[in-house]
Amino acid sequence: MSFSIVDRPALILIDMQKGFNNVAYWGGERNNLDAEANAGELLALWRAKQLPIFHVQHCSTTPTSLLHESNEGNQFMDIVQPIVGEPIIKKQVNSAFICTDLKERLDKELITKLVIVGLTTDHCVSTTTRMAGNFGFDTYLVADATATFNKTGLDGQHFSAELIHETALASLNGEFATVVTTDYVKQHF
């Protein structure tokens, strides 16, 4: 597996928004504190190689959500801030493909290879990755450029953020995507 400028792989940055900085709001524990920095490295690489980039922005329909467009948390994190000319795909559900024109844009640009980073591993990253695989895209999910939060099970059992992250990646790898690291992507370009 290698990446080539000829392949024109698209970098898909999912929900890298300020609202996710409020760890208490999302469960109180988060894994992979380097996810944004790693995503930022890949974003810089994509920009340097002039490859396609798509920023996905979750726009919650719930006014009290940190990700509602009226709240500051809806804004992109500074480290992955879009620049002029980079498309922003606004979504209201977990998948970046539902009720958006992302697939049409990728198809129009003849893009067949995707590299996905973002938040959160078990929600929007997972759902988008699953759909990308089902659509037939050659999909790579960057494990250390994604992160999530802890969860509480039906019986009150605590599941750590790292466990949720690792099991989400394990469910996707080899079935919907190839799970890789930031270093892997940089070394195989």
C-alpha positions as CSV (number, residue, x, y, z in Angstrom):
1,M,0.0,0.0,0.0
2,S,1.4,3.3,-1.0
3,F,0.2,6.8,-1.7
4,S,0.9,8.5,-4.9
5,I,0.2,12.0,-6.1
6,V,-1.0,10.4,-9.3
7,D,-3.8,8.7,-7.3
8,R,-4.8,12.1,-5.9
9,P,-6.0,10.7,-2.6
10,A,-8.4,13.0,-0.7
11,L,-7.8,13.9,2.9
12,I,-11.1,14.0,4.8
13,L,-11.0,15.8,8.1
14,I,-14.1,15.0,10.1
15,D,-15.6,17.3,12.8
16,M,-12.3,18.8,14.0
17,Q,-14.3,21.4,15.9
18,K,-13.7,23.5,19.0
19,G,-16.7,21.9,20.8
20,F,-14.7,18.7,21.2
21,N,-12.2,20.5,23.5
22,N,-14.8,20.4,26.2
23,V,-14.0,16.9,27.5
24,A,-16.4,17.1,30.4
25,Y,-19.3,17.6,28.0
26,W,-18.5,14.5,26.1
27,G,-17.9,12.1,29.0
28,G,-14.9,13.3,31.0
29,E,-12.2,11.2,29.5
30,R,-10.6,11.4,26.0
31,N,-7.8,9.4,24.4
32,N,-5.1,10.3,21.9
33,L,-4.4,13.9,22.8
34,D,-2.1,14.1,19.7
35,A,-4.9,13.5,17.2
36,E,-5.3,17.1,16.2
37,A,-1.5,17.6,15.8
38,N,-1.2,14.5,13.7
39,A,-4.2,15.6,11.5
40,G,-2.5,19.0,11.2
41,E,0.7,17.3,9.9
42,L,-1.3,15.5,7.3
43,L,-3.1,18.6,6.3
44,A,0.2,20.4,5.8
45,L,1.4,17.5,3.7
46,W,-1.7,17.5,1.5
47,R,-1.5,21.3,1.1
48,A,2.2,21.0,0.1
49,K,1.4,18.3,-2.5
50,Q,-1.7,20.2,-3.7
51,L,-3.9,17.2,-3.1
52,P,-7.7,17.3,-2.5
53,I,-8.8,18.3,1.0
54,F,-12.4,18.2,2.4
55,H,-13.3,19.6,5.8
56,V,-16.4,18.1,7.3
57,Q,-18.3,20.2,9.9
58,H,-21.0,18.8,12.2
59,C,-23.8,21.3,12.5
60,S,-26.1,19.9,15.2
61,T,-29.8,20.7,14.9
62,T,-30.0,20.9,18.7
63,P,-29.5,24.6,19.8
64,T,-27.9,23.6,23.1
65,S,-25.3,21.4,21.4
66,L,-21.7,22.6,21.4
67,L,-21.7,21.8,17.7
68,H,-24.8,23.9,16.8
69,E,-23.9,26.6,14.3
70,S,-24.9,29.3,16.8
71,N,-22.2,28.1,19.3
72,E,-18.5,28.8,19.2
73,G,-17.9,25.1,19.5
74,N,-19.1,24.7,15.9
75,Q,-15.9,26.4,14.6
76,F,-12.9,24.5,13.3
77,M,-9.9,24.0,15.6
78,D,-7.1,26.4,14.8
79,I,-4.6,23.7,14.0
80,V,-6.8,22.4,11.1
81,Q,-8.5,25.6,10.0
82,P,-9.6,25.5,6.4
83,I,-8.1,28.0,4.0
84,V,-9.6,29.6,1.0
85,G,-10.5,27.1,-1.7
86,E,-10.7,24.1,0.6
87,P,-14.3,22.8,0.6
88,I,-16.4,22.6,3.8
89,I,-19.0,19.8,3.9
90,K,-21.7,20.6,6.5
91,K,-23.6,17.7,7.9
92,Q,-26.2,17.1,10.5
93,V,-25.9,13.3,11.0
94,N,-23.0,10.9,11.7
95,S,-22.0,10.3,8.0
96,A,-20.3,12.9,5.9
97,F,-22.1,11.3,2.9
98,I,-25.7,11.7,4.1
99,C,-27.5,14.8,2.8
100,T,-24.3,16.3,1.5
101,D,-22.6,16.5,-1.9
102,L,-19.4,14.8,-0.7
103,K,-19.7,11.7,-2.9
104,E,-20.6,13.8,-5.9
105,R,-17.6,16.0,-5.4
106,L,-15.3,13.0,-5.0
107,D,-16.8,11.3,-8.1
108,K,-16.5,14.5,-10.1
109,E,-12.8,14.8,-9.3
110,L,-12.3,11.0,-10.1
111,I,-11.1,10.4,-6.5
112,T,-11.0,6.8,-5.5
113,K,-8.6,6.9,-2.5
114,L,-9.5,8.5,0.8
115,V,-7.5,9.2,3.9
116,I,-9.7,9.9,6.9
117,V,-8.9,11.7,10.2
118,G,-11.0,13.3,12.8
119,L,-13.4,13.1,15.7
120,T,-14.9,10.9,17.1
121,T,-13.6,7.5,16.2
122,D,-16.7,5.6,17.1
123,H,-19.3,8.0,15.8
124,C,-18.8,10.2,12.7
125,V,-15.4,8.8,11.8
126,S,-16.7,5.3,11.9
127,T,-19.9,6.0,10.1
128,T,-18.2,7.9,7.3
129,T,-15.5,5.3,7.0
130,R,-18.1,2.5,6.8
131,M,-20.0,4.3,4.0
132,A,-16.7,5.1,2.2
133,G,-15.9,1.4,2.1
134,N,-19.4,0.5,1.0
135,F,-19.2,3.0,-1.8
136,G,-16.0,1.3,-3.0
137,F,-13.4,3.9,-2.1
138,D,-9.9,2.7,-1.2
139,T,-10.1,4.0,2.3
140,Y,-7.4,4.6,4.9
141,L,-8.2,5.5,8.5
142,V,-5.4,7.2,10.4
143,A,-5.6,5.7,14.0
144,D,-3.4,8.3,15.7
145,A,-5.2,11.2,14.0
146,T,-8.6,10.2,15.4
147,A,-9.8,10.2,19.0
148,T,-12.9,9.6,21.1
149,F,-14.4,9.8,24.6
150,N,-15.3,7.3,27.3
151,K,-18.8,5.8,27.3
152,T,-21.1,4.3,29.9
153,G,-22.8,1.0,29.0
154,L,-26.5,0.1,29.6
155,D,-25.7,-1.4,33.0
156,G,-23.6,1.6,34.1
157,Q,-20.3,-0.1,33.2
158,H,-17.5,2.4,32.3
159,F,-15.7,1.9,29.0
160,S,-12.5,3.9,28.7
161,A,-11.9,6.2,25.7
162,E,-9.0,4.1,24.7
163,L,-11.0,0.9,24.7
164,I,-13.8,2.6,22.6
165,H,-11.2,3.9,20.2
166,E,-9.4,0.6,19.8
167,T,-12.5,-1.5,19.3
168,A,-13.9,1.0,16.8
169,L,-10.7,0.7,14.8
170,A,-10.6,-3.1,15.1
171,S,-14.2,-3.2,13.7
172,L,-13.2,-1.1,10.7
173,N,-9.8,-2.5,9.8
174,G,-9.8,-4.9,6.9
175,E,-13.6,-4.7,6.4
176,F,-14.3,-1.0,5.5
177,A,-10.8,0.5,5.6
178,T,-7.1,-0.1,6.2
179,V,-6.1,1.4,9.5
180,V,-2.7,3.1,9.4
181,T,-0.7,5.7,11.4
182,T,0.4,9.3,10.5
183,D,4.0,8.1,10.1
184,Y,2.8,5.3,7.8
185,V,1.1,7.8,5.5
186,K,4.1,10.2,5.5
187,Q,6.5,7.3,4.8
188,H,4.5,5.8,2.0
189,F,3.9,8.9,-0.1
